Amino acid sequence: MTTMHPDSSSRRHREGKPAVGRPVLFVVLLAIAAIGVLGLLVAGPSIAVPLALVTAAGLMGLVAFAWAVAGPRL
């Protein structure tokens, strides 16, 4: 059986992107999006359809932005 130095095998895997993003920013952005969706569900029947669609698209964009900027690195 061959013995390897602990740093030699795992060093190649860690040279790329870090395994995690910015968890606090990720949680804050997703919380804002979740509150926005809740507000949209509550206010949805009383607002116009185009405004509801724009708001929903904006919230989906916020989730995508949160994932791209601060989410976990795959």
Wavefront OBJ file of the C-alpha trace (Angstrom):
o trace
v 0.000 0.000 0.000
v 1.316 3.449 -0.953
v 1.346 6.232 1.583
v 0.577 9.736 0.322
v 1.227 12.981 2.063
v -2.141 14.429 3.228
v -1.657 17.726 1.401
v -0.581 16.327 -1.945
v -3.844 14.671 -2.983
v -6.362 17.267 -1.808
v -4.494 20.355 -2.900
v -5.527 19.941 -6.544
v -9.217 19.931 -5.650
v -9.083 23.160 -3.636
v -7.334 25.362 -6.188
v -10.565 26.339 -7.975
v -13.499 28.193 -6.516
v -14.118 27.977 -2.776
v -16.664 25.379 -1.695
v -18.973 27.928 -0.096
v -20.112 31.403 -1.025
v -21.213 34.156 1.322
v -23.839 32.482 3.508
v -25.030 35.610 5.338
v -25.600 37.557 2.126
v -27.261 34.505 0.565
v -29.690 34.166 3.486
v -30.489 37.881 3.519
v -31.217 37.993 -0.215
v -33.369 34.865 -0.062
v -35.231 36.231 2.964
v -35.996 39.429 1.036
v -37.248 37.342 -1.890
v -39.381 35.181 0.431
v -40.960 38.232 2.081
v -41.608 39.654 -1.380
v -43.349 36.457 -2.478
v -45.440 36.475 0.687
v -46.390 40.090 0.038
v -47.260 39.226 -3.541
v -49.491 36.379 -2.383
v -51.273 38.643 0.100
v -51.619 41.649 -2.201
v -52.016 39.665 -5.424
v -55.805 39.746 -5.718
v -55.915 43.528 -5.360
v -53.129 44.527 -7.787
v -53.115 44.518 -11.570
v -51.850 41.442 -13.412
v -48.989 43.232 -15.240
v -47.680 44.619 -11.949
v -47.908 41.169 -10.343
v -45.991 39.618 -13.246
v -43.259 42.257 -13.107
v -42.973 41.804 -9.347
v -42.775 38.016 -9.655
v -40.131 38.291 -12.387
v -38.138 40.695 -10.229
v -38.271 38.316 -7.279
v -37.144 35.433 -9.469
v -34.290 37.612 -10.678
v -33.362 38.361 -7.064
v -33.182 34.633 -6.300
v -31.003 34.057 -9.375
v -28.788 36.990 -8.377
v -28.477 35.635 -4.835
v -27.452 32.221 -6.137
v -24.922 33.646 -8.615
v -23.314 36.122 -6.222
v -23.488 34.529 -2.806
v -24.734 30.977 -3.189
v -22.869 27.722 -2.782
v -20.186 26.988 -5.360
v -20.750 23.800 -7.294
l 1 2 3 4 5 6 7 8 9 10 11 12 13 14 15 16 17 18 19 20 21 22 23 24 25 26 27 28 29 30 31 32 33 34 35 36 37 38 39 40 41 42 43 44 45 46 47 48 49 50 51 52 53 54 55 56 57 58 59 60 61 62 63 64 65 66 67 68 69 70 71 72 73 74
